[in-house]
Amino acid sequence: MLTWKDVINFSVKGNPVPDRRVEKKDAEWRVQLTPEQFRITRQKGTERPHSGALCSTHEAGKYNCVCCGTPLFDSTIKFSSGTGWPSFTQPIKENAIKYEKDTAFGMVRVEVMCNTCDAHLGHVFPDGPEPSGLRYCINSESMQLEKEAINDK
């Protein structure tokens, strides 16, 4: 389980190696993504609080990167933080997320990105629920929910 200390170490000393890399030119991303998805994931934008489609979704499944399809978060670790963005306590795998220090807007935060394609996802904070204490605050537009198949028995 990742902790705030792990997040800081990754942001300072380097990130885990991803399972694979996906690299495209901006023109290729623009063809694949909606204008809002491109603005958020490729230009480090953010959506308005409480505006994202995945904010109030609590269906079982995996939250994958909208750019490259890499699994990022599992619905079992999603929680309602009241912040206006989907929130998670852990990534699906340690090497799914890339961490970088972000000093924009006069704040010091830790930006989180897809470690496979460098898509901007949001930020992580040390004010989440136990046991990790982490809150990954993620833009809905940067993810797609792959719903869990329901088995008919």
C-alpha positions in Angstrom: 0.0 0.0 0.0 1.4 3.4 -1.0 1.7 6.1 1.6 2.4 9.9 1.4 6.1 9.2 2.0 6.1 6.9 -1.1 4.4 9.6 -3.2 6.9 12.2 -2.1 9.8 9.8 -2.8 8.5 9.1 -6.3 8.1 12.8 -7.1 11.6 13.6 -5.9 13.7 10.5 -6.7 11.9 9.2 -9.8 8.8 7.2 -10.7 8.4 3.4 -11.1 8.9 2.0 -14.6 5.6 1.6 -16.4 4.7 -1.8 -18.0 4.6 -0.1 -21.4 4.8 3.4 -23.0 2.5 5.1 -25.4 3.7 8.3 -27.1 1.9 10.3 -29.7 2.1 13.8 -31.2 -0.5 16.4 -30.2 -2.2 16.1 -33.6 -2.8 12.3 -33.0 -4.2 13.0 -29.5 -6.5 15.7 -30.9 -8.0 13.2 -33.4 -8.6 10.6 -30.6 -9.8 12.8 -27.8 -12.7 15.3 -27.4 -11.6 18.9 -27.0 -12.2 18.8 -23.3 -10.4 15.5 -22.8 -7.4 17.0 -24.8 -7.4 20.2 -22.7 -7.4 18.2 -19.4 -5.1 15.3 -20.2 -2.6 16.9 -22.7 -2.7 20.5 -21.5 -3.0 19.9 -17.7 -6.4 21.4 -17.4 -9.1 20.7 -14.8 -12.8 20.3 -14.9 -15.2 22.4 -12.8 -16.0 20.7 -9.5 -19.1 18.5 -9.5 -19.3 18.6 -13.3 -17.7 15.3 -14.2 -19.8 12.3 -15.2 -17.8 10.0 -13.0 -18.2 12.0 -9.8 -21.3 10.3 -8.6 -20.8 6.9 -10.3 -20.4 4.0 -8.0 -20.6 1.1 -10.4 -18.2 -1.8 -10.1 -15.3 -1.7 -12.5 -11.9 -0.3 -13.5 -11.2 3.3 -14.2 -8.8 3.4 -17.2 -6.8 6.2 -18.8 -9.0 7.9 -21.5 -5.9 8.3 -23.7 -4.2 4.9 -23.6 -6.6 2.5 -21.8 -4.2 1.7 -19.0 -6.1 0.6 -15.8 -5.5 3.3 -13.2 -8.0 2.8 -10.3 -10.5 0.2 -9.1 -14.0 1.1 -8.0 -13.4 -0.7 -4.7 -11.1 2.1 -3.6 -13.2 5.0 -4.8 -14.8 7.2 -2.1 -16.9 10.3 -1.8 -14.6 13.1 -0.7 -17.0 15.9 -1.2 -14.4 17.8 -3.3 -16.3 17.6 -6.6 -13.9 15.2 -8.3 -13.8 11.4 -8.3 -11.5 10.4 -5.4 -9.5 7.2 -4.8 -7.2 5.9 -2.0 -4.7 3.9 -4.1 -3.8 3.3 -7.8 -4.6 -0.1 -9.2 -0.8 -0.9 -9.4 2.1 1.0 -8.0 3.5 1.7 -11.4 0.2 2.9 -13.0 0.7 6.5 -11.8 3.5 9.0 -12.3 4.1 11.8 -9.7 5.5 15.2 -10.2 5.8 18.3 -7.9 3.4 21.0 -9.1 4.0 24.6 -8.0 1.4 26.2 -10.2 -1.0 28.9 -8.9 1.2 29.6 -5.8 0.6 26.1 -4.3 2.8 23.1 -3.8 1.0 20.0 -4.8 1.8 16.6 -6.3 0.4 16.1 -9.8 -0.6 12.6 -10.9 -0.3 11.4 -14.5 -0.8 8.2 -16.3 2.6 6.5 -16.2 2.1 4.9 -19.6 1.2 8.1 -21.7 1.8 11.0 -19.4 -1.8 12.1 -19.4 -2.6 14.6 -16.7 -5.1 13.1 -14.3 -5.3 15.4 -11.3 -3.5 15.6 -7.9 -2.9 13.5 -4.8 -3.2 14.8 -1.3 -2.3 13.4 2.2 -5.9 13.9 3.6 -7.6 10.7 2.5 -9.1 8.0 4.6 -7.1 5.4 6.4 -5.3 3.1 6.0 -3.3 4.9 3.3 -4.3 8.5 4.1 -4.2 9.3 0.4 -6.8 11.1 -1.7 -6.2 10.9 -5.5 -8.4 13.7 -6.8 -9.0 12.8 -10.5 -10.7 14.6 -13.4 -13.6 12.5 -14.8 -12.6 13.5 -18.3 -9.2 11.8 -17.9 -10.8 8.4 -17.3 -13.3 5.9 -18.7 -15.1 3.4 -16.6 -14.8 -0.2 -17.7 -17.8 -1.7 -16.0 -17.5 -5.1 -14.3 -19.3 -7.8 -16.2 -22.4 -9.1 -14.3 -22.5 -12.8 -14.3 -26.0 -14.3 -14.7 -26.3 -17.3 -12.5 
